Amino acid sequence: MALHAAGPQSRPRLLRDRRTPRRHRDRVQRPRRRDRRGAEGSRPGSDQFARCATPRRRRPVPVSRNPEAATEFFNETEPQDNARYLLQDRVYDINDTTQEGGTEAAYGALSDALTAATTGIDPNNPATFSAAHHPAQVTALSRATEFLSGMGDDFPEELREPMAQILINQGAAVHESASDLDNTAPIDPYQLFNVVEQISRSEESYAVPGQGMHQVLADSMDDTTTYEGLHLNPEDTLHRAGRTVGFLEQARYEAIAEQARDDLDSSIRIARIENAAINATLRFVPYAGKYVAPSSSVIAGEWLSDEIHSIEENWSLSDHAVSDLRKSQLVELANIWYAAHGDFADSTPGFSANDGAVHEINDAADMARGTSEGEPQR
């Protein structure tokens, strides 16, 4: 599949920006906040940002409209690394205000292309929202996470929610990575943590994994195989769910400085998180297991209840365990696990319906702390 038009190959021809000064072309930089121009100096709308030629069309079309081509494009490293250029090396000019669309158009086009590459979904075509997952998409997500994780607080606000939606769609790979103990994660856990931390900096994007990952976890409870197809014991699914909850909670804690918590009135914080939770749009959630539908609204409610309680009591990970902050959510997840593995629980000491399963998932959630210090839970 031809992804490049004829011409110089020093930079991706499809996404070339003639306004970028020559001195920047070979430098490795963090992306700056804005880019007012798109491919070949044209306006950076989604239809002009990233284009590719398909086998049946000689005329280029937007990469986001062809997810298979988008995946190949983001995974391509020769003659140039396209993902590295777009997410790390490209200079996004914050001062160019001459082009229509501006920041929203440039980052909107990038997020559409990245969504297509990592999920198999054309974000502008609802008919593709149930697209099947393939390993190459996870590879594209892993590579994107690698480059985005190095941006720190330069992570563009405009990419927070699109990346949150992508992570929920690829929730199985995210869950596997967040709960990894044996170095087999499809996405580097530390790099993933850095991206989730940036997503968690605003209530709107934070609410997406907050409302979406519980569907992933509920779907995982009766799945006794790993992402790579290896066997899991029933208790492993419970422990892994707890570790993922702890992973997400730690990322949120690192995203919001203690001073910011102290400076903002609790009623304002509660109103913001309630509004974000109510309006969270989970666009590409592919999970529909038998434990997902009956539990989705329940766990979503418990997640929000825990969030509000922590704000009211001024609790955080500086003085409380994950199992304190996420008590209601963890209890509900333990109940779902028991519904899936009741026979095992009743015949195995330490996993009783009353206290055992809850104690196990609480311990697993508390174990997940420390990831942000550079030592993922392995």
N, C-alpha and C positions, 0 to 999 in steps of 0.2 A: 504494500500500500504506500503510495507516494504521498508523503506528508510535507514535502518541501518543493516549492517552485524552483525553477532553474535560477541560478545566480550564485553570488558569493555565499560560502558556507561558514563564515567565521562566527555568525550568530544565527539563531533560528529565523529563517526567512519569513516564516508564517507570522511571526510576532515581532518583526523588526521595527524599531522606532528610530526614524531618521533624525529626530531631534536630540537624541542622546549624544552628548559630546564624545568624540573619539577617545578622549583620555579615560572615559569610564568603561569602555567596552571590555577591557581585559581585567578589570579590577573586581575583586570579590567584596561585595558590600551587602549590608542589610538593606532590604527594600525601604525606601523612604515612604512618607505618608501618602503621596498622591502622584498620579500619572495622568496628565490631561490628553495624552495622545495614544492612539492605538497602532494597529498594524500599518506599516508603510505610511505613517504620518496622517492617516485618516482618523475620523472620530472614533473613540474607543467603545462604541456600543457593542453589545454582545454579538451582533451579526458581523462585526468587523474586527473584533479583538483577536480571534484565533480561528484560522481557516485551514481546511485540508482538502485534498483531492481524494475522491472516493473512486473505487474501481470502475464504477459506471458513470461517473460524472467528471468530465475534465475540468469543469468550472468549480473553483473552490467553494466549500460550504463551511459554516461555523463548526468548529470542533465539537462544541456542546451538542450539536444536532446529530452527531455520529459518535455515540459513546465508545464503540469499539476502536474507532480511530483515535479518539481522545485518550483512551487507555494506552494505546501504542505510543502516542505522541509523548505523554508524560513519562513513560518508561524508557524512551529512547535516549541513549547516552552518546551515540556516535552518528555523525561527526561532531555533534555537540550535545550537551546534557540539557534538554529542554526544561525539565523541572527545576534544575539548579538555576538556570537563567531566570525563569519567571519568579521563583520564590526566594532567591537569594541574591543574584547578581544584578538584576535589572534595577535601574535607577528610576524611582517614581518621583517625578518633579512636583513639588508642592507649590511652585510659584506660577506655573503655566495656567492661566485662567482664560485662555483664548478659545478653548474648544468646548463645544456643547456636551453636556453630560457630566463632565468632570470626574471627580473621584468615584461617585456612585456607579457611573457607567464603566469605568476602568475596572474597579474591583468586582462589580456585578458580572462582567464578562469573564474575569478570572475565576470567580466562584462557580459560575455555570460550567466552564470548561473543566474545572477540578471535580465538580460533582459528577459530571458525565464520566470522567476518567476513573473515578474511585468507586462508583456505585452502579454503573451501567445504565444510568437514568439520564434522559434528556429532561432537564428541569422545566422546560417549556412545553413538554408533551406528556400530559397525564397518563396516556396509554402505556408509557414506559415505566411507571412508578413501581410496578411489581417485577422489574427486571431481575433475572437470575444473577447470582454472584459468581465470580470466577477468580481464581488465584491472582491473575494479573492485575485485577482491580485492587486487591489488598497490597500488592507490591507497589502500585502507584500511590496508595494511601500511606504506606510505610515510608516511601521516598519523600512525599510531601511533608509528612510529620518530621522527618529528619531535618529538612531545611527550615520549616516554620518554627521548630523548637529552639533554634538558635537566635530568634529575633527578640526574645525577651519582651520588654514593654513596648518595643517597636512593632509588635504584632498589630496589624491594622484592625481597627474596630469593625470595619466593614466585612471582615472575614470571620468574625467570631461566630455569628449565628449560622452562616453556611457551613463552617467546619463542624459546628455542633450537630447539624442535621446529617452531615456525612458520617460522623462517628456513631450516631444512633442507627443509621442504615446499616453500617458495618459493625453493629453491636457485638456480634459473636467474636469477631477478631479483637475488638476493643476489650471485651470482657476477658478473653483469653490472656490478653497482654497485661491488663490491670491486675489480674490475679495470679500472674505467672510466678512459679517457684523454681522451675527447673531449666530456665534459659531456653525455652522453646517458643517464646512469644512471637507471633507474626509481626508485631510492631514493637520496637524498642520501648520498654516500659518507662524509662526515664524521659525519653523524647516525648512520648505520649503524655506523660505527666505535665511537662512544660506547656504543651498545647492546651490541655484541659484547664490548666491554671489560667491561661490567658482568656479562654472562653468564659471562665467563671468570674471575670472581672466586672461584668454587668449582669443585672438581674435577668434581662431579656434573653441573653444567650445562655446563662446559667440554668434557666428554667427548662431549656430543651433537654439536656441530659438528665436533669432532675425529674422531669416528667416522662422521659423516654427510656432511660436505662432500666427502670423497674419492669418494663415489658420484656426487655432483653433478659433480665435475671429470672423473671417468672418463666419465660420460655426455656431457660437453661436447666430448670430444676429436675426435669425428668429425662434430660439428655445425658446419658452416661458415657459420652465419648468426648474427647478433646476436639479442638479445632482441626487438629491433624488426624483425627479419627482413632486415637488411642483410647483404651478403656479407662473409665473412671468408676470408682466405687461410689455407692450412693452418698456416703458422707462427704465425698469430695465436692459434689455439686453445692452442698450447703456451705462448706468452707470457702469455696471460690466466690460465691455470691457475697459473703461477708467481706472478703478482701477487696472486692470491687467497690462496695459501699465505702469502705475505709479509704480507698484510693481517691474516690471522688470527693470525699469530705476533706481530706488533706489538701487537695488541689484548691478547693474553695477557700480554705483557711489561708493558704499562702497567697491567694489572689487579693485578699482584702486586708490591708494593714490594720493593726489594732487601733491606731489613731483614727482611722476612717470610721471604725465601728463606734468609737467613743464620741466622735464629733457629730454624728447624725442621729437625730431623735428616733427612738425605737418605733414610734407610730408611723413615721415616714418610711422606715425600712420595711415594716410589715405591709404597709400599703403597696409599696413597690413590688415586693415578692409575691403578694397575692395577685396583683394585676398581671405580673409576668407569668405566673402559673396559669391563670385563667386564659390568657391570650397566647400561651405557647402553642405554636403550630408545629405538629410533628408530621412533616410532609412526606417522608419516605420510610416509614416504619414497616418493615416486612414481616413482623412476628405475629403469628396467629395460632400458636399452640393451644392445647386445651386448657392450660392454666393461665393464659394471657387474658382472654376476654373477661372471665369472671373476676379477675383480681386487679385489672388495670386501674379502675377508678378508686378501688380501696387503697392500693399502695400509693397512688397519686395523692389521695387525701392524707394518708399518714405521713408522706414526705413533707407536704405543706404544713401539717400540724407540728411536726418536729421542727421545721424551720421557724415557724412563728414562736414556738415555745422557747427556742434557743435565743431568739431576739428579745423576747419579753424578760427572760432571766439573765440576759447578757452573758450567755454561755458561749464558749469557744473552745477550740482544742488546746488553748493555752492553760486551761484549768479543768477540762473535762475530757473523758474518753469518747471515742467515736460511738461506742455503745450507749452512752448517755445522750448524746446529741441526736442519734438516729434510732432511739429505742422503739418507737411505734413502727417504723418502717422495717426494722430488723425482725420484730415479732411477727409481722405479717408475712415477711419472706420465709421465716421459719415455719409458719402455718402452711404456706404453699408447698414447701419441701416435704412436710409431714404428709400432706395429701398425696404427694407423688410416691413417697417411700415409707408409708405407714408400717408395712410388714417388716421392713428392715429395722425401722426405729423401735418397734415394739419388741423385737428379738435381740436388740443390741444395747448393752448397758451404756448409759450416758446420752441417749438420744430420745428420751421419752417426750411425749407430746406436751407435758406440763412445763418442764424446765429444761430438759436436756438439750433439745434442738436449739432453743433460744440461747442457752449458755454457749453452745458450740459456735453459732454464727456471731455472737457478740465477741468472743475471743478472736475469731478470724478477722472481724472488722477492726478491732483494736490493734491487731498485729500489723496491719497495713501501713501504719504511720512510719515516717522517716524517709519516704520515697524522695521527698524534695531535697534531702541532703545529699543526693547523688548515689544512694544505695537502694535501688528498688528491692522489694521484698522477695528475696530469692533464697 
